[in-house]
């Protein structure tokens, strides 16, 4: 095998194949999907650093020639001249006066976390947007902008985690079904038909009455059903490829089933899987938002886009709550769908770069 020339594009030290280059060019030619990916990536990166954007703690404190980082470590109030051993409330006027008299504080852009209650509101909560609360406050006096940033992050991380794990399980199940066929495929299909007919929402509501839902609990329950979406496309690819000449030749040479499945057939099946994943991600985000809206999702007080929509429904006199949740969710899902369309075009052999 010849060494790549210095002008050959590489990724992680390996040369980019012409097929990969062609797919990237097709993806890039879809301007709507390409720019949607950039916008979504920027929003995701910003949300990952939510603690540095919206927090009720300064991320840097200089006090009496010492530097403190409250975001990473909890300090007792006595550290800054207070009287109690409890964690410092940096929004308290007494503490602010002590620190400012002997140093300074560097605050995030938004001085509220998703759980911070603003006690100094000029009117009963929820209050409309103003210079202090850019998107207003909810019915508990919490800053909507801060909850939006944290809620966006947890929704996307939940969606990514659920999509990736579902893809792994679904690809394995579809590969086994399609490769072996026969009774294995028949029994798997009957199981999937029965399993997919179970009412997911009712099961979640019943379980929510028995245990308090949390991130991992919801992930596990939704994972029981979400993996089935990947089985069909992978199974079809393996059923088609299992009798190809190169598979028969590999069997004749004594290559094991696992190597044939995952080294030779699976790369072709991953094309359909990659095309399907952005849409599954959008569906995962929607599922969490729906559960939070119904009150059977994340624990009360968690930053949640669905809970923001529920507040908008319960407080029709505060339209900024419902409108904020609607536009954020609509924008996020639109970006994911546009990216999914671009990925689908990139893996379509009939498409060509403009």
Buried (B, 14 or more C-beta within 10 A) or exposed (E): EEEEEEEEEEEEEEBEEEEEEBBBEBBBBBEBBBBBBEBBEEBBEBBEEBBEBBBBBBBEBBBEEEEBEBBEEEBEBEBBBBEEEEEBBBBEEEBBEBBEEBBEBEBBEBBBBBBBBBEEBEEEBBBEBEEBBBBBBBBEBBBBBBBBBBBBBBBBBBBBBBBBBBBEBBBBBBBBBBBBBEEEBEEBBEEBEEEEEEEBEEEBBEBBEEEEBEBEBBBEBBBBBBBBBBBBBBBBBBBEBBEEEEBEEBEEEEBEEEEBBBEBBBEBBBBBBBBBBBBBBBBBBBBBBBBBBBEBBBEEEBBBBBBBBBBBEEBEEBEBBBEBBBEBBEBBBBBBBBBBBBBBBBBEEEBEBE
